[in-house]
Amino acid sequence: MSSEERLVDAEVDSEEQAVEAALRPKQLGEFIGQPKVREQLDLVLRAARARGGTADHVLLSGAPGLGKTTLSMIIAAEMNAPIRITSGPAIQHAGDLAAILSSLQEGEVLFLDEIHRMSRPAEEMLYMAMEDFRVDVIVGKGPGATAIPLELPPFTLVGATTRAGLLPPPLRDRFGFTAHMEFYEPEELEQVVRRSAELLEVHTDAEGAVEIAGRSRGTPRIANRLLRRVRDYAQVKADGVITREVAAAALEVYEVDGRGLDRLDRAVLGSLLKLFGGGPVGLSTLAVAVGEERETVEEVAEPFLVREGLLARTPRGRVATPAAWTHMGLTPPQQSSRPAAGGPGQPGLFGA
């Protein structure tokens, strides 16, 4: 199972973008969750509006699906400015970035997603653009090359990254405001589900929203996706109302259990517990047992299992925790009761 096929994948595909856009909050006051980030960002934007200038450059880090793109659009809306959206992988050359920067309007917000994947030449050009609002365009090659300075209008760069540690310090230090997006609490996700249900004109009772929120892995994007799938089930096999029973039955059809684990997650845990007695077992061996690529197990399944406390990565291999045995409804094997060498009732190494 590739990550693109998973209902609980936090990445967004092209088909979902239009639906997501309709559910995004438009103002900071409508944004649910991330209370510290909202409070700090509100101060930054209020101060910028009071000065009549552009807001400081903003860096948003955190896992996919937590609202980084939404916040960038809110920043533009709060500053009453247009927004330009691009991504790090799309900027392969310094010329690509120069073309974007030179076409910006004064006060415009440039949202650069996956900023850590930008090419190094473009990254170095961005340093000067962020600090001095100018870039040097190189014309020609070799000894005859000349640098033409190009003045830029003041703008606000909003960078988003899922791997803040990959950003070089010179780039990270040029952001005036840095925020880390945390995973959502179930109560916050319940608010997200209820708000999205109203926008989708789907009737959801309180317990139905709680059931969906509890299986959403702390991520609003997953909560909205599960809501749409439960809505489909309710319209076809129920009276259109999402209750706890309807939500549970729908998500059972889609193989998402009470803690948000899907087929791949349970396959990894099941193999670890049933075939290897809970580990430790090497990643490659575990991937073969599951029938997946090593990278799929390591990058797609393991992060959530580790975060949930169901699996541990150790120097000797992957190990299941007691919570994993409980969640899978299995009994861990009995540990050997034989005393250790040198313990009571057993002679030491030299018979002492």
Secondary structure, DSSP 8 states (H G I E B T S, - for coil): --GGG-TT--S--HHHHHHHHHHS-SSGGG--S-HHHHHHHHHHHHHHHHHTS----EEEE-STTSSHHHHHHHHHHHTT--EEEEEGGG--SHHHHHHHHHT--TT-EEEEETGGGS-HHHHHHHHHHHHHSEEEEEESSGGG-EEEEEE----EEEEEES-GGGS-HHHHTT-SEEEE-----HHHHHHHHHHHHHHTT--B-HHHHHHHHHTSTT-HHHHHHHHHHHHHHHHHHSSS-B-HHHHHHHHHHTT--TTS--HHHHHHHHHHHHTTTT--B-HHHHHHHHTS-HHHIIIIIHHHHHHTTSEEEETTEEEE-HHHHHHTT-----------TTSTTS--TT--
